[in-house]
Amino acid sequence: MPSLMHRVPEPELMEDAEQAAAYAGADFAAPHEMCVDRFVASWPGGPIGGIALDLGCGPADVVVRTAKRCPGLVIDGVDGAEAMLVHGRARIQSEGLSNRVRLYRAFLPHDPLPRTGYDVVISNSILHQLHDPTVLWKTLWKAAARGAHIFLMDLRRPSSTEKASALVDRYAAAEPDVLRRDFHASLCAAFTPDEVRAQLAAAGLSALKVDVLTDRHLTISGAMP
């Protein structure tokens, strides 16, 4: 009988150079394009534009895809791991996006953000990396302007360790061992939709909506109160 899955936090930062290089070189085109697609679909109306913050930008693949799809956005990306930002800065330069995208090292909640009053806050896969999820919700209150558009995509925890292993086999069978291990650890560290809804309620962010997206993803979206 499958064993019930309780959350097992993983290291908050991907500081190992080999791990960061493997992550930066992996093919995440499908989930990252899905993230951008859903962000665009979640937009409340009118042209997509403003000053955006990407939390936990990593090697900047989602940032690049978002900037290309949404030329009206100026984006600040932040991540706590310099090993990831090295790849991200090189990518921004090679894509010719330095005029609209800047990357900064900021380890939440200890380091300051580049600015406050953002019109848009986006993120792909930061929530499950945090040992204390309230860090993310407190950051939204600090970073986002009232009425700012929020869109976060993250993993959701499966119901058992066996199902976590099956998801790794289904979606990362051809990936290096380091990425397979990381994917499994991230699934174990993720939250369920009900857990996220409870976190939002406790943080005064019940206006944000939690949706189940795939067998391994959820989204959090809406206007900042």
Backbone as a ProteinNet text record, in pm:
[ID]
protein_1_A
[PRIMARY]
MPSLMHRVPEPELMEDAEQAAAYAGADFAAPHEMCVDRFVASWPGGPIGGIALDLGCGPADVVVRTAKRCPGLVIDGVDGAEAMLVHGRARIQSEGLSNRVRLYRAFLPHDPLPRTGYDVVISNSILHQLHDPTVLWKTLWKAAARGAHIFLMDLRRPSSTEKASALVDRYAAAEPDVLRRDFHASLCAAFTPDEVRAQLAAAGLSALKVDVLTDRHLTISGAMP
[TERTIARY]
85.1	0	88.2	59.4	145.3	151.6	271.5	288.3	245.9	179.9	135.2	254.6	238.9	347	333.5	426.6	437.2	546.8	533.3	629.5	769.4	868.5	1008.8	1081.9	1111.9	1178.9	1313.3	1349.1	1477.4	1564.6	1691.8	1775.3	1714.7	1718.5	1653.7	1728.2	1860.1	1939.4	2009	2015.7	2088.8	2225.3	2317	2445.7	2556	2533.8	2634.1	2646.5	2768.4	2789.2	2745.5	2773.3	2734.3	2582.6	2516	2370.6	2308.6	2362.4	2310.4	2330.4	2446.2	2473	2378.4	2353.1	2260.9	2120.7	2079.3	1946.6	1936.1	2038.9	2037.2	2036.2	2098.6	2106.8	1993.8	1906.7	1797.1	1688.5	1609.4	1500.9	1371.7	1342.4	1217.9	1120.2	1135.1	1055	905.3	861	716.6	657.8	710.2	649.8	671.6	784.4	808.9	721.6	698.9	604.7	463.4	428.9	298.6	283.4	389.6	386.6	357.2	426.2	404.8	265.4	222.8	87.6	-17.5	-3.1	-101.3	-93.7	26.6	40.3	-34.3	-12.9	-79.7	-231.2	-276.2	-419.7	-481.5	-400.9	-453.1	-463.8	-405.8	-403.2	-545.5	-576.9	-716.4	-775.1	-695.6	-746.8	-656.3	-659.7	-574.3	-434.7	-349.2	-212.2	-134.2	-52.5	33.8	153.9	172.3	283.3	305.6	413.1	446.2	582.2	611.7	737.4	708.8	776.3	748.2	866	833	932.4	914.7	1023.4	1023.6	1100.9	1031.7	1091.6	1146.8	1274	1336.2	1357.6	1418.9	1428.1	1524.5	1617.3	1711.7	1792.9	1811	1890.3	1812.5	1695.1	1621.1	1548.8	1524.5	1453.1	1310.2	1239.6	1103	1104.7	1203.6	1215.6	1229.8	1317.6	1339.6	1212.4	1147.2	1024.2	915.4	904.9	805.5	838.2	963.9	1003.3	977.6	1001.6	978.7	830.2	749.6	605.7	537.6	594.8	529.6	624.7	639.9	738.4	707.1	586.3	553.7	601.9	662.8	712.2	860.7	895.6	1034	1043.5	1143.5	1144.5	1271.1	1252.7	1360.6	1349.2	1454.8	1457.1	1548.2	1503.3	1586.9	1598.6	1714.8	1739.4	1847.3	1842.8	1939.9	2069.5	2074	2190.5	2269.2	2388.1	2472.7	2508.5	2519.4	2550.8	2445.7	2321	2214.7	2216.5	2243	2240.1	2350.3	2462.7	2569.8	2514.9	2438.7	2379.1	2269.4	2193.2	2085.8	2136.4	2240.8	2294.4	2350.4	2416.5	2468.3	2353.7	2245.6	2129.9	2065.9	2048.8	1989.7	2074.2	2205.9	2296.2	2285.2	2285	2281.6	2149	2041.7	1910	1885	1979.5	1964.1	1853.8	1836.1	1727.7	1776.1	1902.9	1958.8	1891.8	1825.4	1758.3	1627.7	1573.3	1445.2	1450.6	1558.3	1566.5	1693.8	1680.6	1794.7	1780.5	1891.2	1891.2	1971.2	1919.6	1980.9	1987.5	2093.6	2100	2028.6	1927.9	1855.2	1803.9	1852.3	1808.6	1699.9	1578.1	1463.5	1460.8	1421.7	1376.1	1485.9	1611	1719.1	1766.3	1765	1818	1705.6	1732.9	1629.8	1604.2	1483.2	1447.8	1498.5	1509.7	1557.5	1472.4	1340.7	1249.4	1120.8	1022.4	889.5	786.7	660.6	554.9	545.8	581.4	576.7	432.5	417.1	287.3	250.3	351.7	333.7	434.9	391.2	483.9	456.7	561.1	548.8	653.7	629.8	727.8	696.8	801.3	787.9	872.7	805.4	871.1	958	910.6	982.5	920	787	719.3	772.3	787.4	829.3	974	1052.9	1191.7	1207	1103.7	1112.2	1082.6	1168.8	1141.1	1019.8	1007.3	894.5	813.6	697.5	622.3	572.7	564.5	518.3	614.7	739.7	836.1	782.8	722.7	671.3	555.7	463.6	344.9	382.7	475.8	523.1	595.2	667.4	736.6	637.2	526	424.2	371.7	345.6	296.1	398.1	527.3	630.4	653.6	646.5	691.6	584.4	461.3	357.2	277.2	245.3	153.5	12.2	-71.6	-211.8	-271.4	-340.2	-397.2	-299.8	-174.7	-75	-122.5	-85.3	-123.1	-22.1	-73.3	10	-11.8	98.1	87.4	205.6	176.6	278.6	242.7	340.1	321.4	419.5	374.7	463.2	424.3	512.1	479.9	375.4	303.3	213.8	251.5	243.7	291.6	196.1	248.2	163.7	126.5	37	-17.1	71.9	172.4	259.1	397.5	495.2	630.5	635	549.4	544.6	497	398	350.1	454.5	531.7	641.1	743.4	779.1	875.2	819.5	688.6	627.1	629	608.9	615.1	756.6	855.7	994.4	1020.3	975.2	994.8	921.1	804.3	723.1	780.8	829.3	865.9	1016	1095.9	1240.1	1322.9	1267.6	1336.2	1470.8	1480.5	1603.7	1698.9	1663.4	1745.9	1860.8	1967.6	2077.3	2027.6	2102	2062.7	2045.8	2131.1	2122.3	1988.7	1935.2	1806	1690.9	1705.2	1601.3	1590.1	1705	1702.3	1641.7	1677.7	1626.9	1475.7	1426.7	1283	1206.9	1257.8	1192.2	1190.8	1303.1	1310	1214.6	1200.3	1110.7	964.9	928.8	792.6	762.9	860.7	841.9	833.5	893.9	896	777.3	699.3	589.7	470.8	378.3	257.4	136.3	33.3	-92.4	-173.4	-270	-354.3	-424.4	-474.6	-542.6	-445.9	-322.6	-223.2	-195	-186.6	-160.6	-279.3	-399.9	-518.1	-517.7	-480.3	-474	-365.9	-252.8	-146.2	-194	-262.3	-311.9	-412.8	-501.1	-599.8	-530.9	-429.7	-358.4	-281.4	-239.7	-160.4	-246.1	-378.6	-465.6	-469.7	-444.6	-438.7	-541.4	-655.8	-758.9	-813.9	-789	-834	-760.1	-643.2	-569.2	-628.4	-635.4	-702.2	-599	-622.9	-537.2	-607.7	-540.6	-594.8	-499.6	-554.6	-475.9	-457.5	-333.3	-304.1	-277.1	-187.2	-154.2	-139.5	-92.8	-70.6	45	116.2	228.4	240.6	147.5	155.3	26.7	43.2	-69.1	-32.1	-132.9	-109.3	-181	-128.1	-184.3	-190.6	-308.5	-319.2	-428.4	-420.2	-521.4	-461.1	-544.3	-501.6	-461.7	-353	-306.9	-405.6	-452.6	-550.1	-487.5
-120.1	0	124.6	223.6	342	414.5	464.8	540.2	684.2	744.6	881.9	976.1	1079	1173.7	1292.2	1307.1	1426.2	1514	1643.6	1735.3	1714.7	1709	1698.7	1816.2	1923.2	2039.1	2001.2	2071.8	2053.2	2176.2	2172.5	2292.8	2410.4	2527.9	2643.3	2697.7	2681.9	2739	2629.7	2649.5	2559.6	2623.7	2606.8	2674.8	2589.4	2461	2374.4	2404.8	2430.4	2471.8	2364.1	2237.3	2128.7	2117.1	2126.2	2118.9	2235.9	2356.1	2473.9	2462.8	2413	2396.8	2294.1	2184.7	2082.2	2139.4	2217.9	2278.4	2377.8	2461.7	2562	2498.1	2381.9	2315.6	2219.2	2196.1	2101.1	2160.2	2072.6	2114.1	2126.6	2249.1	2276.6	2353.9	2340.1	2421	2401.8	2277.7	2252.6	2317	2288	2351.8	2502.2	2550.2	2693.6	2769.7	2712.1	2774.6	2770.7	2661.2	2651.9	2760.5	2786.1	2890.9	3026.2	3058.1	3186.5	3192	3081.9	3076.6	3108.2	3046.5	3066	3207.4	3260.3	3399.5	3492.1	3476.3	3560.9	3542.5	3417.5	3390.8	3448.4	3461.7	3512.4	3664	3731.8	3877.9	3931.8	4030.7	4072.7	4152.3	4191.9	4268.5	4385	4427	4536.1	4486.7	4576.3	4537.1	4491.6	4389.7	4342.6	4435.9	4499.6	4591.5	4631.9	4705.7	4752.4	4701	4721.6	4675.6	4548.9	4440.2	4308.6	4259.1	4179	4110.9	3961.6	3892.4	3746.1	3694	3624.1	3570.9	3431.1	3411	3280.8	3252.4	3347.4	3340.1	3234.6	3186.6	3083.5	3128	3039.8	3074.8	3155.1	3203.9	3306.3	3256	3127.3	3078.7	3132.5	3129.9	3183	3334	3401.7	3546.1	3578.3	3507.9	3532.3	3506.9	3395.4	3362.7	3466.9	3512.2	3613.5	3746.7	3787.6	3913.8	3913.1	3800.6	3791.8	3797.4	3731.5	3728.5	3859	3930.4	4049.5	4168.2	4227.7	4335.3	4460.3	4470.6	4584.4	4573.8	4461.6	4441.8	4474.2	4541.3	4552.2	4461.1	4372.5	4266.3	4270	4268.8	4244.2	4098.4	4021.6	3884.2	3873	3801.6	3783.3	3635.1	3597.6	3460.5	3465.7	3369.6	3367.3	3297.6	3228.1	3146.5	3212.4	3258.3	3319.4	3219	3090.9	2988.2	2982.5	3010.9	3013.8	3144.5	3254.4	3385.1	3401.1	3333.1	3336	3292.3	3183.8	3135.2	3229.5	3283.7	3373.6	3501.4	3559.8	3684.3	3661.1	3547.6	3515.4	3498.8	3438.3	3418	3551.3	3639	3770.5	3846.5	3841.1	3909.3	3850.8	3718	3653.1	3675.8	3694.5	3717.4	3864.2	3950.8	4092.5	4159.9	4116.9	4168.2	4255.2	4294	4368.6	4503.5	4555.6	4685.4	4674.6	4552.7	4535.8	4439.5	4366.2	4263.4	4282	4282.8	4288.2	4175.6	4111.7	4004.2	4048	4012.3	4052	3931.7	3927.5	3825.8	3878.6	3805.1	3840.2	3711.4	3681.7	3563.3	3606.8	3565.6	3604.4	3528.3	3595.5	3733.9	3830.4	3786.6	3862.8	3980.8	3965.8	4070.2	4157.2	4285.4	4374	4344	4372.9	4362.5	4485.5	4477.4	4592.9	4717.7	4698.8	4809.6	4753.6	4837.8	4794.7	4857.5	4828.5	4884.9	4826	4698.1	4633.2	4622	4638.1	4622.2	4475.8	4390.8	4248.5	4171.1	4061.1	3968.2	3829.3	3768.3	3634.1	3542.3	3415.3	3319.7	3182.1	3107.8	2966.3	2886.5	2814	2715	2774.9	2879.5	2926.4	2872.9	2853.8	2820.6	2691.3	2587.4	2458.7	2463.4	2561.8	2570.3	2635.2	2702.8	2776.5	2686	2688.2	2612.8	2670.6	2801.8	2870.7	2939.1	2888.4	2946.7	3087.7	3128	3264.7	3368.6	3328.8	3421.6	3472.8	3386.2	3427.6	3525.4	3494.1	3579.6	3715.3	3718.3	3846.1	3926.7	3857.4	3926	3989.2	3920.7	3980.3	4110.8	4109.8	4231.7	4345.4	4312.2	4415.2	4462.2	4369.3	4398.2	4454.8	4408.9	4437.9	4562.6	4640.6	4752.2	4698.4	4777.3	4738.1	4721.7	4609.9	4580.7	4517	4496.3	4433.1	4294.2	4255.8	4123.1	4020.6	3917.5	3811.8	3684.7	3621.3	3489.4	3404.3	3297.1	3204.2	3064	2991.7	2850.5	2769.6	2655.4	2573.6	2427	2342.8	2202.1	2180.1	2070	2028.5	1887.7	1865.1	1739.4	1624.9	1515.9	1397.5	1332.1	1237.4	1177.9	1070.2	1026	921.4	930.7	871	867.8	786.5	684.2	602.8	686.8	771.9	857.2	961.4	1008.5	1101.1	1034.1	912	838.9	814.6	786.7	764.1	891.5	1006.2	1133.2	1160.3	1127.6	1143.6	1055.1	929.7	837.8	885.3	946.2	988.2	1111.6	1206.1	1335.2	1363.1	1281.1	1307.8	1182.7	1089.2	961.4	978.8	1075.5	1092.2	1194.5	1251.7	1355.8	1295.6	1372	1323.7	1291.1	1204.6	1162.1	1280.8	1382.6	1496.5	1567.6	1575.3	1639.7	1550.3	1419.2	1327.2	1334	1335.1	1345.5	1477.6	1584.9	1716.6	1724.9	1668.4	1668.8	1592.9	1476	1397.8	1475.3	1535.9	1613.9	1732.6	1795.2	1909.3	1867.9	1754.9	1703.6	1676.8	1620.7	1591.7	1719.6	1827	1953.5	2043.4	2006	2090.9	2084.8	2177.1	2184.6	2136.9	2094.2	2059	2186	2182.7	2301.2	2348	2254.8	2295	2361.4	2313.7	2377.2	2519.8	2540.3	2674.4	2766.3	2716.8	2799.1	2841.2	2749.9	2782.7	2887.5	2876.7	2976	3113.5	3118.4	3246.2	3308.5	3226.7	3277.7	3336.1	3266.4	3313.9	3441.6	3461	3578.3	3695.9	3681.4	3788.3	3800.5	3688.9	3688.9	3594.5	3580.8	3490.1	3532.7	3657.4	3702.8	3632.4	3578.1	3504	3364.6	3317.1	3190.4	3081.5	2963.9	2847.6	2752.2	2716.4	2622.8	2506.3	2386.1	2268.9	2272.9	2268.3	2284.8	2151.4	2071.6	1941.2	1840.7	1721.8	1620.3	1655.1	1764.8	1803.6	1954	2032.2	2177.8	2237.7	2352.6	2437	2581.4	2667.6	2810.4	2891.9	3009	3105	3237.8	3296.1	3416.2	3507.4	3633	3731.2	3867	3958.6	4095.5	4108.7	4178.4	4200.9	4291.4	4249.2	4332.6	4462.1
0	0	0	-88.7	-95.1	38.3	70.9	194.3	171.1	270.8	258.4	251.1	168.6	147	241.2	332.8	413.2	353.8	371.1	310.1	367.7	277.6	315.4	249.7	324.2	263.7	201.6	95.8	30	53.5	18.3	32.3	-43.2	18.2	-42.5	-163.3	-167	-274.9	-355.2	-486.7	-574.6	-601.4	-506.7	-513.8	-573.9	-590.5	-650.2	-799.1	-845.5	-984.5	-1083.1	-1051.1	-1141.5	-1150.6	-1037	-1034.3	-1109.8	-1088.6	-1158.2	-1309	-1351.5	-1494.5	-1556	-1483.7	-1533.4	-1547.5	-1448.5	-1452.5	-1568.4	-1584	-1690.5	-1828.9	-1841.1	-1970.4	-2000	-1903.3	-1921.9	-2011.2	-2071.5	-2159.9	-2078.8	-2036.1	-1964.9	-2053.4	-2184.9	-2276.7	-2253.5	-2236.7	-2224.5	-2098.5	-1977.7	-1860.6	-1854.8	-1905.3	-1899.8	-1999.5	-2117	-2210.1	-2153.5	-2085.9	-2021.3	-1916.2	-1840.6	-1739.8	-1803.1	-1910.9	-1977.9	-2040.2	-2100.9	-2157.9	-2051.8	-1935.9	-1828.9	-1771.5	-1763.9	-1719.1	-1813.3	-1943.1	-2042	-2032.6	-2019	-2010.6	-1883.9	-1777.5	-1650.7	-1647.6	-1747.2	-1745.7	-1746.8	-1664.3	-1647.6	-1762.9	-1859.1	-1972.5	-2005.6	-2131.3	-2175.5	-2208.1	-2254.4	-2289.9	-2167	-2186.2	-2077.4	-2069.3	-1954.2	-1940.7	-1796.6	-1774.2	-1640.9	-1597.4	-1470.3	-1412.2	-1333.4	-1369	-1312.4	-1229.9	-1130.5	-1047.4	-1065.9	-1100	-1106.7	-986	-897.8	-775.9	-800.3	-768.8	-789.7	-936.6	-1005.8	-1152.6	-1203.2	-1118	-1160.6	-1281.3	-1379.9	-1498.4	-1602	-1563.4	-1639.3	-1762.9	-1774.5	-1892.6	-1896.7	-1784.7	-1783	-1802.8	-1745.1	-1764.1	-1912.7	-1980.6	-2123.3	-2202.8	-2176.1	-2249.4	-2223.7	-2099	-2065.4	-2133.9	-2129.6	-2191.4	-2341.8	-2406.1	-2550.7	-2583.8	-2504	-2528.4	-2488.1	-2393.9	-2336.6	-2345.2	-2463	-2480.4	-2399.9	-2342.8	-2259.9	-2117.2	-2080.6	-1945.5	-1934.4	-1826.6	-1780.7	-1659	-1655.7	-1555.6	-1471.2	-1339.4	-1244.2	-1199.6	-1221.7	-1173.4	-1052.8	-949.4	-830.6	-799.2	-749.1	-706.1	-598	-506.2	-399.3	-433.1	-546.5	-582.1	-695	-663.7	-765.7	-875.2	-840.1	-940.1	-1049.8	-1015.7	-1115.7	-1194.4	-1125.3	-1191	-1293.9	-1275.4	-1375.9	-1511.3	-1511.5	-1636.5	-1684.2	-1590.7	-1628.7	-1693.9	-1637.8	-1695.2	-1835.2	-1854	-1987.3	-2086.9	-2041	-2129.2	-2166	-2070	-2097.2	-2199.4	-2183.5	-2275.7	-2415.9	-2424	-2555.8	-2627.5	-2552.6	-2612.3	-2644.5	-2608.4	-2637.9	-2557.3	-2433.9	-2351.4	-2235.2	-2237.4	-2125.3	-2103.8	-2204.8	-2189.6	-2112.3	-2099.7	-2029.6	-1912.6	-1898	-1793.6	-1713.4	-1581.4	-1491.4	-1389	-1356.9	-1258.5	-1136.4	-1019	-892	-798.4	-718.5	-614.2	-490.3	-445	-323.5	-261.4	-141.6	-68.9	28.9	-1.3	80.3	212	321.2	332.6	376	373.4	434.7	350.6	217.7	130.4	74.3	53.4	-2	-149.6	-192.8	-333.9	-409.1	-541.7	-618.8	-599	-578.3	-557.3	-497.7	-474.6	-432	-525.4	-500.5	-582.7	-721.6	-736.7	-868.5	-919	-1050.6	-1115.6	-1134.4	-1142.6	-1170	-1086.4	-1026.2	-961.5	-1016.4	-1070.9	-1127.7	-1065	-1074.2	-1022.9	-1078	-1101.9	-1136	-1037.8	-948.4	-861.6	-751.3	-686.1	-567.5	-439	-438.1	-313.3	-251.9	-332.2	-275.5	-224.7	-269.1	-225.9	-87.9	-42.4	82.7	201.8	300.9	422.3	494.2	492.1	554.6	444.6	408.2	296.4	323.2	449.9	477.3	420.9	395.1	333.7	200.2	121.6	-8.6	7.2	96.1	110.2	170.3	263	317.2	209.6	122.3	12.5	-82.9	-110.7	-197	-136.9	-7.6	57	46.6	55.3	46.4	-97.6	-191	-327	-418.2	-402.8	-501.5	-466.3	-567.5	-550.2	-530.7	-471	-458.9	-597.8	-619	-749.8	-847	-805.7	-893.5	-935.4	-1055.5	-1104.2	-1053.5	-987.8	-931.5	-1010.4	-1051.3	-1114.9	-1071.2	-1000.6	-953	-999	-1050.6	-1082.7	-998.5	-948.6	-866.7	-880	-826.9	-817.9	-709.3	-719.3	-611.4	-566.6	-438.8	-381.8	-414.4	-465.4	-488.6	-356.3	-364.2	-242.2	-181.7	-255.1	-201.5	-263.1	-196.8	-251.4	-380.3	-387	-509.7	-628.5	-605.9	-714.2	-752.2	-654.6	-685.7	-776.7	-744.4	-827.8	-967.5	-976.6	-1107.5	-1191.5	-1129.7	-1202.4	-1254.1	-1173.5	-1217.7	-1339	-1333.5	-1446	-1570.8	-1552.1	-1666.5	-1734.3	-1655.5	-1712	-1714.2	-1649.1	-1644.9	-1670.3	-1744.3	-1765.9	-1834.5	-1923.5	-2000.8	-1940.2	-1825.6	-1765.9	-1685.2	-1662.9	-1578.7	-1438.2	-1370.3	-1235.9	-1141.4	-1155.4	-1064.6	-1079.1	-1200.1	-1219.8	-1176.1	-1195.4	-1148.7	-995.5	-929	-782.4	-738.7	-808.5	-772.8	-794.3	-902.8	-931.9	-823.3	-785	-680.3	-548.4	-514.7	-391	-395.7	-511.4	-523.9	-509.8	-566.2	-548.7	-401.6	-331.7	-189.4	-106.5	-156.2	-82.5	-115.3	-214.7	-260.3	-163.6	-185.3	-103.8	-184.4	-114.6	-180.6	-204.1	-296.4	-317.4	-190.4	-110.4	13.4	111.3	117	203.7	158	27.3	-25.5	4.1	-13.4	17.2	164.3	252	394.3	421.4	353	368.7	324	211.3	160.4	256.4	310.7	405.7	528.3	578.8	697.2	669.1	543.8	505.8	461.1	463.4	416.6	266	198.1	51.6	-10.2	55.2	4.6	-131.2	-170.2	-301.7	-414.8	-386.3	-488.5	-502	-624.9	-655.3	-680.3	-623.7	-644.2	-740	-848.1	-946.3	-965.9	-979.4	-1016.5	-1167.3	-1212	-1354.4	-1422.9	-1365.8	-1423.2	-1309.3	-1342.7	-1239.8	-1147.3	-1176.3	-1091.7	-1070.5	-1123.2	-1113.6	-1057.9	-989.7	-952.7	-984.3	-988.9	-1010.2	-903.2	-876.8	-782.2	-856.1	-867	-948.7	-897.3	-940.8	-906.1	-880.6	-833	-804.5	-658.9	-634.8	-498.1	-425.1	-309	-236.6	-184.5
[MASK]
+++++++++++++++++++++++++++++++++++++++++++++++++++++++++++++++++++++++++++++++++++++++++++++++++++++++++++++++++++++++++++++++++++++++++++++++++++++++++++++++++++++++++++++++++++++++++++++++++++++++++++++++++++++++++++++++++

